[in-house]
Amino acid sequence: MRVRKYRYMVCDFETRVYSGQVHTEVWASAVVEMYTDDVKIFHSIDETLEYFRSLNCNLICYYHNLKFDGSF
């Protein structure tokens, strides 16, 4: 049986929140592979997902406060 290998990332989104807002956007995104100092900074969700796709591997991503940021 083949065992899958994963890379583990810790990630966070920064979103705009203001009174009366109808929608929001990610204005910054940070990704770092666990146990490294190689922090990647992006300026949209699209840039972040393109980076993940470019790695061409199995990923497990842990997001800080995703319940809040993901609600948008």
Backbone bond lengths (Angstrom), bond angles and torsions (degrees), N, CA, C in turn:
res aa  C-N    CA-C-N  psi(-1)  N-CA   C-N-CA  omega(-1)  CA-C   N-CA-C  phi
1 M - - - 1.451 - - 1.535 108.79 -
2 R 1.308 115.20 136.50 1.462 121.56 -179.90 1.535 110.08 -84.80
3 V 1.305 116.78 134.12 1.466 122.09 179.36 1.518 108.33 -100.40
4 R 1.319 116.22 129.32 1.461 120.24 178.26 1.523 110.46 -74.96
5 K 1.319 114.68 142.87 1.460 120.76 175.08 1.516 108.27 -107.74
6 Y 1.314 116.19 142.23 1.453 122.32 -177.45 1.517 110.83 -125.85
7 R 1.321 114.82 152.13 1.462 121.96 166.51 1.522 105.80 -107.87
8 Y 1.320 116.21 138.75 1.460 121.96 -175.86 1.520 109.94 -109.04
9 M 1.329 115.12 128.60 1.454 121.92 -178.34 1.531 110.51 -121.49
10 V 1.319 115.03 148.91 1.460 121.97 170.64 1.522 105.33 -114.18
11 C 1.350 116.41 131.28 1.463 120.84 -170.40 1.527 111.05 -136.74
12 D 1.325 115.13 161.77 1.462 121.20 175.32 1.516 109.31 -154.60
13 F 1.321 115.67 143.94 1.463 123.15 172.29 1.515 108.68 -107.17
14 E 1.319 116.62 147.32 1.465 121.82 168.03 1.526 106.40 -115.16
15 T 1.326 115.98 126.74 1.462 121.38 -176.59 1.520 109.90 -121.31
16 R 1.310 115.20 156.90 1.467 120.79 176.31 1.530 108.59 -86.87
17 V 1.316 115.94 133.75 1.466 121.40 177.06 1.520 107.20 -134.84
18 Y 1.325 115.90 125.78 1.460 120.08 179.85 1.522 109.34 -150.41
19 S 1.287 116.48 159.76 1.466 122.88 -177.52 1.529 110.84 -61.99
20 G 1.328 116.65 131.87 1.456 121.88 176.94 1.527 114.20 78.38
21 Q 1.299 118.41 11.62 1.456 119.04 -177.36 1.521 111.69 -69.03
22 V 1.315 115.66 146.07 1.458 123.18 179.17 1.521 110.14 -100.31
23 H 1.325 117.03 -35.98 1.462 122.36 176.95 1.520 108.03 -145.05
24 T 1.276 116.44 168.78 1.461 120.14 176.65 1.512 109.53 -136.78
25 E 1.303 115.18 177.30 1.449 120.28 -179.54 1.521 109.52 -145.91
26 V 1.303 115.53 159.03 1.453 120.95 172.93 1.522 106.97 -85.22
27 W 1.322 117.17 122.66 1.462 119.52 178.51 1.530 111.36 -103.86
28 A 1.333 115.98 -12.57 1.459 119.82 175.47 1.521 109.02 -154.85
29 S 1.309 115.11 148.44 1.455 121.58 179.08 1.526 107.13 -144.21
30 A 1.322 115.86 134.49 1.462 120.16 178.44 1.519 109.38 -121.74
31 V 1.328 115.67 140.01 1.460 122.66 179.87 1.525 107.31 -137.07
32 V 1.324 116.31 131.88 1.463 120.29 174.94 1.522 108.40 -138.80
33 E 1.321 115.97 133.90 1.452 119.60 175.91 1.520 107.91 -72.93
34 M 1.328 115.99 134.93 1.456 120.06 -178.02 1.525 110.99 -57.35
35 Y 1.312 114.52 141.81 1.468 124.30 177.78 1.526 113.11 68.70
36 T 1.349 115.30 21.74 1.469 119.87 173.28 1.523 108.07 -130.99
37 D 1.307 116.27 170.80 1.466 122.21 174.35 1.524 111.01 -109.35
38 D 1.318 117.43 16.88 1.461 122.82 -174.51 1.529 110.50 -88.71
39 V 1.331 116.22 81.46 1.462 122.17 -178.43 1.525 109.69 -84.92
40 K 1.321 115.76 130.97 1.466 121.89 176.47 1.526 107.53 -110.57
41 I 1.329 116.45 134.06 1.466 122.58 178.77 1.524 108.45 -115.17
42 F 1.336 115.71 132.54 1.469 121.96 179.18 1.528 109.03 -127.49
43 H 1.328 115.70 166.38 1.462 120.31 -175.14 1.518 113.66 -117.43
44 S 1.333 117.00 13.98 1.464 120.91 175.92 1.528 108.72 -167.29
45 I 1.319 114.87 164.89 1.464 120.06 174.79 1.528 109.10 -64.06
46 D 1.326 116.88 -40.56 1.461 120.75 -179.35 1.527 111.92 -58.59
47 E 1.335 117.76 -44.59 1.465 120.65 178.48 1.532 110.69 -61.45
48 T 1.330 116.14 -40.23 1.466 120.76 -179.82 1.524 110.58 -63.71
49 L 1.330 117.10 -47.11 1.459 120.61 -179.12 1.523 112.00 -66.18
50 E 1.319 117.03 -36.15 1.468 119.99 176.30 1.529 110.43 -63.05
51 Y 1.321 117.24 -39.74 1.464 120.45 176.88 1.526 110.28 -62.03
52 F 1.341 116.89 -46.36 1.461 120.14 178.67 1.529 110.85 -58.04
53 R 1.318 117.40 -44.90 1.461 121.13 179.01 1.533 111.51 -61.85
54 S 1.320 116.42 -38.14 1.467 120.58 -177.76 1.526 112.44 -66.25
55 L 1.312 117.80 -21.99 1.464 121.03 -179.91 1.523 111.58 -72.23
56 N 1.334 116.40 -24.76 1.454 122.44 175.38 1.541 112.28 50.10
57 C 1.329 115.08 51.38 1.459 120.77 179.19 1.528 109.02 -152.26
58 N 1.304 116.28 173.21 1.459 121.29 175.96 1.526 108.77 -79.22
59 L 1.326 115.86 130.65 1.465 121.00 -178.11 1.519 110.62 -122.15
60 I 1.309 115.02 145.68 1.458 122.07 164.90 1.515 105.03 -122.63
61 C 1.331 116.07 119.80 1.461 121.81 -175.60 1.523 109.95 -114.70
62 Y 1.311 115.90 126.38 1.458 122.33 176.08 1.519 107.59 -102.58
63 Y 1.341 116.32 118.30 1.457 121.45 -178.35 1.509 111.23 -102.73
64 H 1.320 115.31 132.93 1.455 121.92 174.43 1.522 109.00 -73.31
65 N 1.324 117.57 126.76 1.472 123.48 173.45 1.526 112.97 57.12
66 L 1.322 118.48 39.03 1.462 121.70 -176.72 1.520 112.28 -67.08
67 K 1.322 118.70 -26.93 1.471 119.91 178.38 1.533 110.08 -57.69
68 F 1.323 116.99 -42.89 1.473 120.95 179.04 1.532 110.76 -75.16
69 D 1.328 117.14 -56.82 1.468 120.55 -175.46 1.524 112.03 -64.40
70 G 1.312 117.81 -35.69 1.447 121.44 -179.61 1.525 113.97 -73.55
71 S 1.322 117.29 -15.05 1.462 120.52 -179.35 1.524 112.12 -70.27
72 F 1.323 116.99 -14.83 1.460 119.77 -179.64 1.502 110.83 -87.93
